Amino acid sequence: MVIIILIFTKSFSQEKDYSNIFENCEAKTSINLCIMEKIREEIQLNYKNWRESSSINYDNESINIKFSVLKSGNFKLDTIIGKIKNFEPEILNFFEKLPKTKPIIENGKEKDTKMTIKFFLHTLQKNEDEKEEEIKFDLINEVPVFPGCEEIEINQRMICFENKLRDHIVANLKYPKKALRKNIYGLVLVTYIIDKEGKITDISAEGGDILLQNEAIRIISLLPKLKPGMQKGKPVRFKHVIPITFKLQ
């Protein structure tokens, strides 16, 4: 008699522990931005692992995730926007495993805080030696170049960049009708990356009402393709943070 023993290692594998995912965020200038970046990184990693065992490909699909950090410190997933139906359960499962964090404090009071992140799914993963640093605005040798700034002298391109960005925001801003009806106004801080090809990616927003965050993200997502920033003669990923103020007239 032959006895066949089947061992399903996947069923007994340990699930990832997220208890320390935000442990370094308290030391950051913006805890909110740190939380959003950690969540984006883990979802990308989860997608990579899911993609390896799935026949479905969502590479380069845009995804927009809206969530809240409640006064209790718990996370609440609000909406997932994107054509990624089969991957959505993985995101839901991820948010259910997130540990409590310290609630956001504004004007000395704990408050429910809404956040939004928008990025493109991909499976790229670099090892420690290949990881690329995102160069910040004040450290880059040559800032990204907007269409129309190509003939400007290099030392004047930062001014041209800022002017073109301001003009783009003014030209494309559409005050959300619901925000107008409710007299909602405020400041939204938008963080985004201009990648090595000059494309806009990894957009996130914090501060202000979710209606204003959505509009700020929409505006930045409409930016044209730029000539990428340069560091030591090579194109680099350029990280930029821009405040957008919504005022009622």
C-alpha positions as CSV (number, residue, x, y, z in Angstrom):
1,M,0.0,0.0,0.0
2,V,1.3,3.4,-1.0
3,I,0.4,6.4,1.2
4,I,0.5,9.8,-0.6
5,I,0.9,12.8,1.6
6,L,0.1,16.2,0.1
7,I,1.7,19.2,1.7
8,F,0.1,22.5,0.9
9,T,2.8,25.0,2.0
10,K,0.9,28.0,0.9
11,S,-2.0,27.2,3.3
12,F,0.4,27.2,6.2
13,S,2.6,30.1,5.2
14,Q,2.8,33.0,7.6
15,E,1.1,36.2,6.6
16,K,3.1,39.4,6.5
17,D,3.2,41.3,9.8
18,Y,2.4,45.0,9.3
19,S,2.6,45.9,13.0
20,N,5.7,48.1,12.5
21,I,4.8,49.5,9.1
22,F,4.5,53.1,10.3
23,E,7.2,53.0,13.1
24,N,9.4,55.6,11.4
25,C,6.7,58.0,10.4
26,E,6.6,60.0,13.7
27,A,10.2,61.2,13.0
28,K,9.2,62.6,9.6
29,T,8.3,66.2,8.9
30,S,4.8,65.1,7.6
31,I,3.4,62.0,9.2
32,N,0.5,62.1,6.7
33,L,2.9,61.9,3.7
34,C,4.9,59.1,5.3
35,I,1.7,57.0,5.9
36,M,0.6,57.5,2.3
37,E,4.0,56.5,1.0
38,K,4.2,53.4,3.1
39,I,0.7,52.3,2.0
40,R,1.6,52.9,-1.7
41,E,4.8,50.9,-1.4
42,E,3.1,47.9,0.3
43,I,0.3,47.8,-2.3
44,Q,2.8,47.8,-5.1
45,L,4.6,44.9,-3.4
46,N,1.4,43.1,-2.8
47,Y,0.5,43.6,-6.5
48,K,3.9,42.1,-7.5
49,N,3.3,39.0,-5.5
50,W,-0.3,38.7,-6.6
51,R,0.7,39.2,-10.3
52,E,3.3,36.3,-10.1
53,S,0.5,33.9,-9.3
54,S,-2.2,35.4,-11.5
55,S,-3.0,35.2,-15.2
56,I,-4.4,38.7,-15.1
57,N,-2.2,41.7,-15.9
58,Y,-2.9,45.2,-14.5
59,D,0.5,46.6,-15.2
60,N,0.5,50.4,-15.7
61,E,-3.2,50.7,-14.7
62,S,-4.0,53.9,-12.8
63,I,-5.4,53.4,-9.2
64,N,-6.9,56.0,-6.9
65,I,-7.4,55.0,-3.3
66,K,-9.3,57.1,-0.8
67,F,-9.0,56.2,2.9
68,S,-9.3,57.8,6.3
69,V,-7.3,57.7,9.5
70,L,-10.0,57.9,12.2
71,K,-9.8,59.6,15.6
72,S,-9.5,56.1,17.1
73,G,-6.3,55.5,15.1
74,N,-8.0,52.9,12.9
75,F,-7.9,52.9,9.1
76,K,-11.1,53.0,7.0
77,L,-10.9,52.3,3.3
78,D,-13.4,54.5,1.5
79,T,-13.1,53.9,-2.2
80,I,-10.9,52.2,-4.8
81,I,-11.1,53.7,-8.3
82,G,-9.4,51.8,-11.2
83,K,-10.0,49.0,-13.6
84,I,-8.5,46.4,-11.2
85,K,-11.5,44.4,-10.1
86,N,-9.7,41.1,-9.4
87,F,-6.9,42.8,-7.4
88,E,-9.3,44.8,-5.2
89,P,-9.8,42.0,-2.6
90,E,-6.0,42.1,-2.0
91,I,-6.2,45.8,-1.2
92,L,-9.2,45.3,1.1
93,N,-7.3,42.5,2.9
94,F,-4.3,44.8,3.3
95,F,-6.3,47.6,4.9
96,E,-7.9,45.2,7.3
97,K,-4.4,44.1,8.5
98,L,-3.1,47.7,9.1
99,P,-2.3,48.4,12.8
100,K,-3.7,51.4,14.7
101,T,-1.7,54.5,14.4
102,K,-1.7,57.8,16.3
103,P,-4.6,59.9,15.3
104,I,-4.0,63.1,13.3
105,I,-4.0,66.2,15.5
106,E,-5.1,69.5,14.2
107,N,-5.4,72.7,16.3
108,G,-4.8,70.6,19.4
109,K,-7.7,68.1,18.7
110,E,-7.8,64.6,17.3
111,K,-9.7,64.4,14.0
112,D,-10.8,62.0,11.3
113,T,-8.4,62.6,8.4
114,K,-9.1,61.7,4.8
115,M,-6.3,60.9,2.5
116,T,-6.0,60.1,-1.2
117,I,-3.2,58.4,-3.2
118,K,-3.0,57.9,-6.9
119,F,-0.4,55.8,-8.7
120,F,0.2,53.3,-11.5
121,L,0.6,49.6,-10.7
122,H,3.8,47.9,-11.7
123,T,5.8,44.9,-10.8
124,L,9.3,46.5,-10.9
125,Q,11.3,45.9,-7.8
126,K,14.9,46.9,-7.4
127,N,17.4,45.4,-5.0
128,E,19.2,47.5,-2.4
129,D,22.0,48.5,-4.8
130,E,19.7,49.5,-7.5
131,K,17.2,51.6,-5.6
132,E,16.8,55.1,-7.0
133,E,16.5,58.0,-4.7
134,E,13.9,60.6,-5.5
135,I,15.7,63.9,-5.8
136,K,14.0,66.9,-4.2
137,F,13.4,70.3,-5.7
138,D,16.2,72.1,-3.8
139,L,18.8,69.4,-4.4
140,I,18.5,68.7,-8.1
141,N,21.1,70.0,-10.6
142,E,18.6,70.7,-13.4
143,V,14.9,70.9,-12.7
144,P,12.4,69.2,-15.1
145,V,11.5,71.4,-18.1
146,F,8.0,72.4,-19.0
147,P,7.1,72.7,-22.7
148,G,7.9,76.3,-23.5
149,C,10.9,76.5,-21.1
150,E,13.4,74.7,-23.3
151,E,15.1,77.9,-24.6
152,I,15.4,79.4,-21.1
153,E,18.8,79.5,-19.5
154,I,19.4,76.6,-17.1
155,N,19.7,78.9,-14.1
156,Q,16.3,80.5,-14.9
157,R,14.4,77.2,-15.5
158,M,13.3,76.8,-11.9
159,I,11.4,80.2,-12.2
160,C,9.9,79.0,-15.5
161,F,8.9,75.7,-13.9
162,E,7.1,77.5,-11.1
163,N,5.4,79.9,-13.4
164,K,4.2,77.2,-15.8
165,L,3.0,75.1,-12.9
166,R,1.1,78.0,-11.4
167,D,-0.5,78.8,-14.8
168,H,-1.5,75.2,-15.3
169,I,-3.2,75.1,-11.9
170,V,-5.1,78.4,-12.5
171,A,-6.2,77.3,-16.0
172,N,-7.4,73.8,-14.9
173,L,-8.9,74.4,-11.5
174,K,-12.6,73.7,-11.3
175,Y,-13.9,74.4,-7.8
176,P,-16.0,71.3,-6.9
177,K,-19.7,72.3,-7.0
178,K,-20.4,70.3,-3.8
179,A,-17.6,72.1,-2.0
180,L,-19.1,75.5,-3.1
181,R,-22.6,74.5,-1.9
182,K,-21.1,73.5,1.5
183,N,-18.7,76.5,1.7
184,I,-15.7,74.2,1.9
185,Y,-12.3,75.8,1.4
186,G,-8.7,75.1,2.6
187,L,-5.2,74.1,1.7
188,V,-4.3,70.8,0.0
189,L,-0.7,69.6,-0.1
190,V,0.0,67.5,-3.2
191,T,3.0,65.3,-3.6
192,Y,4.0,63.8,-7.0
193,I,6.9,62.3,-8.9
194,I,8.2,63.3,-12.3
195,D,9.8,60.1,-13.4
196,K,12.9,59.5,-15.6
197,E,10.8,59.8,-18.7
198,G,9.1,63.0,-17.6
199,K,5.8,61.4,-16.8
200,I,3.7,62.4,-13.8
201,T,3.1,59.5,-11.3
202,D,2.6,58.6,-7.6
203,I,0.3,61.5,-6.8
204,S,-0.9,61.9,-3.3
205,A,-2.8,64.6,-1.4
206,E,-3.3,65.6,2.3
207,G,-5.0,68.4,4.1
208,G,-8.4,70.0,3.4
209,D,-11.6,68.2,2.5
210,I,-11.6,65.1,0.3
211,L,-13.5,67.0,-2.4
212,L,-10.6,69.5,-2.6
213,Q,-8.0,66.6,-2.5
214,N,-9.7,65.0,-5.5
215,E,-9.7,68.2,-7.5
216,A,-6.0,68.9,-6.6
217,I,-5.0,65.4,-7.7
218,R,-7.0,65.8,-11.0
219,I,-5.2,69.0,-11.7
220,I,-1.7,67.6,-11.2
221,S,-2.6,64.4,-13.2
222,L,-3.3,66.7,-16.2
223,L,0.3,68.0,-16.3
224,P,1.9,67.5,-19.7
225,K,4.9,65.2,-20.2
226,L,8.1,67.2,-19.2
227,K,11.7,66.8,-20.0
228,P,13.0,64.9,-16.9
229,G,15.1,66.5,-14.2
230,M,18.9,65.8,-14.4
231,Q,21.4,65.0,-11.7
232,K,25.1,64.6,-12.7
233,G,24.1,64.4,-16.3
234,K,21.6,61.6,-15.9
235,P,17.7,61.7,-15.8
236,V,16.3,61.1,-12.3
237,R,13.0,60.7,-10.5
238,F,12.0,64.2,-9.2
239,K,9.9,64.5,-6.1
240,H,7.8,67.7,-5.8
241,V,5.4,69.0,-3.2
242,I,3.0,71.8,-4.2
243,P,0.3,73.5,-2.0
244,I,-3.0,74.3,-3.7
245,T,-5.2,76.8,-1.9
246,F,-9.0,76.7,-2.5
247,K,-10.6,80.0,-1.6
248,L,-14.3,81.0,-1.7
249,Q,-14.9,84.4,-3.3
